[in-house]
Amino acid sequence: MSSELLKYYIAIELIPNVGSITAKKLIAFCGGADAVFLEKKSTIRKITGIGNMLADSVLTKRDEALKMAETELDFIEKNRIKTFVYTEKDYPERLHACDDSPVVFFSKGDVDFNHKKILSVVGTRKSTDYGTELCKKLIADLAAAHNPVIVSGLAYGIDVCAHKAALQNGLKTIAVMATGLNIIYPFSHKNIANQISQQGALITDFTSQSIFDRKNFLSRNRIIAGLADATIVVESGIKGGALVTAEIASSYNRDVLTFPARIGDEYSAGCNHLIKTNKAAMIENMKDIEYVLGWMSKNDGPKQLPLFDTLNEKEMQIINYLKKTDTDTIDNISHGTKIPMSQLSAMLLSLEFGGYVKSLPGKSYSLKKI
């Protein structure tokens, strides 16, 4: 993409009150990011979900946004920053599937965003020794068996532990930042950030001119969740960014996994809450992750595929339904197969134990990929 066209894609999300979803609506309706900056107010108002006030913002603030985008292009060129635009082929496939993914994000480093196995590992900033050791062991085991890319947020606690463990075990790691690439936060993580840029990537959808705002941390969590096959919450209180990331991952129909905690443990109460509310699968080790995600270890031989001819007629109805829908909720499966819920729950459990289907957050199911 030319620098001139890139300028418009950067600028569109710099217009006040224009987020990623609205920006994509504008681009689709007008026929391109550059076209948005030429449209009349009467045309912009025709777009679903865009009222008079937002149309005014687009018209009155777009010149200012373009000037900021021009400044950002200079920063990108001087610092050899890579850009990824959602309309281009190199945009990460997993992130592209998310409605609210950024129109443009910026990257410093070298990593395959479409690597076959990517995991987000998040948790509390106030991690305990137990949580830290759990995180280190998990990533060491994953490195030996699967060589995944590890995504996290460069924050204190579990996040930076995940990055360090990935680097120590020779894994690529992605740090999703809540600032522009001109600022490392927290500053004490500057050295680890430099290492990540050499053995992975620092990425953000915030420009170098962005004002530091704690709300940015919540916004960046959508990228942490969207880049990965699954989000693993190692340790989390009943409130916090890790739980927000887990909620977002679940809304994307991605797997959420977490370790159980002792009753009354303040720094892991959020993990138990995720399990109790069926928003996360409980794991105790890497083997549990392999089971939930249907991953084969490097040391595993070929697995015998399940034989469908051993299933009864109603079980085959479920299998055939999931072949068509890929993933669906238990309510929809019941409606689509005409199997009463009282029977369906037991049958799905039996199919899960048999290795035919896997359960997902939100009472959803899909065929297990082996």
N, C-alpha and C positions, 0 to 999 in steps of 0.2 A: 504494500500500500504506500502511495506517495506521501511525503510529509504534508503536502497541502491538504489532502483528503483526511489524513490522520488528525490534523488540527481540529476538524469539525467533530470527529468522534470523541476527542478529548473534551472539547468545549461543551458538548451537549449536556453532560452530567455536572458541569460547573454552573449551569443556570440554576438559580435558587428554586427549590421545591421540585426540581426534576430529578427523580431517582432513576434507578436502573430500569424498572418496569415501564415507567412513563417514557423514558428516553427511547426504549425499543418500540413503543407504540408510535411515537413521533417519527422515528426513522422509517418504520414499515409503511405508515400512511403517506408520508411525503416522498418516499422513494429513495431515501439516502440521508445521511447525516448532514451533508452540505445543503440539501434541499430544504431542510428544516429552517435554516437561517435565511431563506429567501421567501418563505411562505407568508401569506397574509393572515391576520388574526381571524378573519371569518372562516378561513380554511382550517386553521388549527383547532378552532372551537368545535368543529364537526367530529373530531376524534372522540371516541367513547371514553368517558372518564376524565376528560379535560374541560374544565369550566372556564368561565370568563377571567377569573383571577389568575389561573395558571397560564392561560393564553397571554395575558398581559405581561406576566413574568418572562415568558419566552421572548416576546417582542422587545421589551424594554431592557432586558439584561443580556441578550445574546451577543451584542457587540463587546461588552465587557468580558464575557466568557471567552470570546475568540481571542482577545488580547492576552488573557491568562493562558490560553492554550498555546499561543505563539511563544510565550515565555517558557512554558513547559517543554516545548519542542527543543529549545536551546539547551535546557537542562538534560534532556534525554540524549542529545547528540554529544554534549561535552562529557557525559558520564557513561556513555556506551550502554544505555539502558535499553532493554528489549521491550517491545510493546506487543500485546495480544488483544486483537479486536474480535468481538464475538461474531462478526460476519466473515472472518477469514478462516481458512482451513486449519491453521495451526493452533486455533483456540482449543483449550482442553475439552475433550468430548464429555467428560463427566460434568464439568462446570457448565457447559453449553446447555445441558438438559435442565438446568435450574432457571426458572422464570426470572428470578431477581439477581442473576449473575451480572457482574459489571460489564458495561459496554466495552470498556478498555481496562486492562490492568498492566502494571509495569513490573519488570523482572530484572534482577541483577544476579547472574549466575548461569548455570547450565544444567537443566534437568528435563527428563522426558515426562511431560505432564500427562501423557497417555500410557505410562508404564502399566503393565498388566496387573500389578498389585500395589495399591496405594492405601495407606491407613492414616487416619487422623488420630493422634493421641493427645488427650487434653486432661486437665484437672485443676485442682485448687492451687492458688499461689502460695498457700501456707501448707505445703506438703509435709508429711511426717517422714521419719526415717523409713517406716514400713512402706509408705507409698512410693518413695524414691527407689528403694530396692526392688519393689515389685515392678516398677517401670523399667529399670535397668535390665532385670532378668527377662522380662517379656520381650524387649526389643533385641536382646542378644539371641534369644531362642528363635525369634522371627527371622533375624539376619541369617542364621545358620540354615534355616529350612526354606526360606521363601524370598529373601532379598527384596523386601518391599521398599517403597519410598515412604518416608515418615513425614507427616504434615503436623505442624503445631503453630503456636502463636507467639513464641519468643518471650513469653511472660515469665515471671518468677515461678518457682515451684515445679510442678509436673511438666509444664511446657518446655522449659529450658532443659530439664532432665531428659526429656524425650529427644530433643535435638542433640544433646551431648552423647547420649547412648547410641544414637544413629551414627554419628560421626566416628565414635570409638569402634563401632562394629563395621565400618566401611560402607554404610548405607547412604544413599542420597537423602537429603532432608530439605523440606520447604518450610520457611518461616513466613507466615502471613502477618504482615505488619498493619498497625492501626495508624501509621504516620506515612508521610512521603519517604522516599528512599534517601532523602537528605538528612533524616533524623533516625537515630537508633534509640528505641525506648524499650526497656530502661537502658540508660547509658552504660550501666555496668555490664551489659551484655554485648558491648561493642566488639570485643575480641571473638566471641562465639559467633556473632553475626558475620564477621569477616571470614571465619572458617566455613560457615554455611554457604556464603557466596562462592566459595571455591569448591565445595562438595555438595552442591545442591543449588538452591536459589532463595533470595529474599524477594518477596512479591508484595504488592499493594495495589489498591485501586485509588489511593489518595495521591494527589499531586504534591510536588515539592513546596507548593504554596499553601497547602492545606493548614488550617488552624488546628492546633492540638486540642482535641475534644474527647472526653471519656466515652461519649456516645459512639465514637469511631470503633471502639473495641467490640461493641455489640454488632456493628455493621460488618466488620471483617470476619466475624464468626461464620457468616454464610459461605464465605470462600473456603474456610477450613473444612466445613461440612461438605461443600459441593465438590471439592477436588478429589475426595476419597471414596473408596468402596464402602467403608464403614468407619464409624467414629467410636473410639475406645475411651471411656471415662475411667481413669485409674483411681482417682480420689477426688471427691467434691463435697462441699457442704450442701445444705439444703437449698442455698441460693448461690448464684455465681455464673460466670461466663461459660463454664464447662457444661452446665445444664442447659443453657441457651443454645450452645452448639449442638447438644444432643437433640433438643427439640427441633432445631432446624434440619438436622440430618434425617430425623424421623419424617418430617414433612416432605422431604425429597424422596421418601421411600428407600432410604439407605439403612443399612443395619446399624444398630447402636448396641454396644456391648459394654459391660461394666463388671468390676469385681465387687463381691459382697463385702460388707463391713460388720464389725461387731455392733450390737445394739447399743445406742447411746454414744457412738463415736462421732464427735462433732464434724470432723473433717471428711467423713465418708457417708454422712447421713443422706446426701443427695444420691449416692449410688444405690443405697437400699430403696430409696423412693422410686428411682427409675425401674428397678426390678419389681417392686410391689405394684406399680401402676402399669406394668406390662409395656413399658416404653423402651426397655433394654433387655437383652438376653444376658443371663448371668454367666460369667466365665471365671475359671480358676487358673487357667494356664493356656499356653499356645494351642494345645490340642482342641480346646473348646472353640477357639477362634477358627481353626481349620474346619471343625464340624459345622459351625454356623454359616461360614462363608463358602463351604464346599471346596476348600483348597486342598490340593494334594501336596504333601511334603516332597522335597527333592529326593528323600530316601524311600518314599513310597513307590511301590510298583504299580502297574496298571490295575485299576479296580474293576471288579465284575459289575457290569451294569445291571440294575434291577430288571428282573424278568416280568414284563407286564402280564404274561399269560397266567401268572399265579393270582391275579387280582379278580375279584368278582365284578359283576356288572356295574354296581353303583360306584365302586372304587374307580373303575375305568371311566365312568362318567365324569368324576372329579378330575382325573388325569387329562382327559380330552378337553375339558373346560379350561384348565390351566394352560394347556398347549395353545389355546386360542387367545387367552387374555394375558398370559405371561405371569402377571401378579394380580391378585384381587383379594378383597375382604371376605371374611367368612359369611357375612350377610349376602353379598352378591353371589358368592358360590352357591349358597343355599337357594337363592332365587333362580339362578341360571340352571342348576341341575335338578331342581324340584325335590331336593332331599331335605327333609325336616331338620331343623337346627339340632334337635335332641339326638339325632343319629349322626349328623355331619361332624360334630365336634369329636366324637369317639373315632370316626373313620379317618379324619385328618390326623389325629394323634397316631393312629396305627400306621398310616402312610408315612408319617414323619419318622417313626421308629424303623420303618422298613427301608428308609433311604430314598423314598420317592419324592417327597415334598419337604420344604423347610418353612418354618414359621417366621414371620417378620413382625416388626413393631406395628401397632395399630390393628392387631387381629387380622393380619393379611397373610397370604400364603403364595408360594410360587413353586414350580417344579425345581427339584434340586439338580444343579449342574454338577456332573461328576467327570 
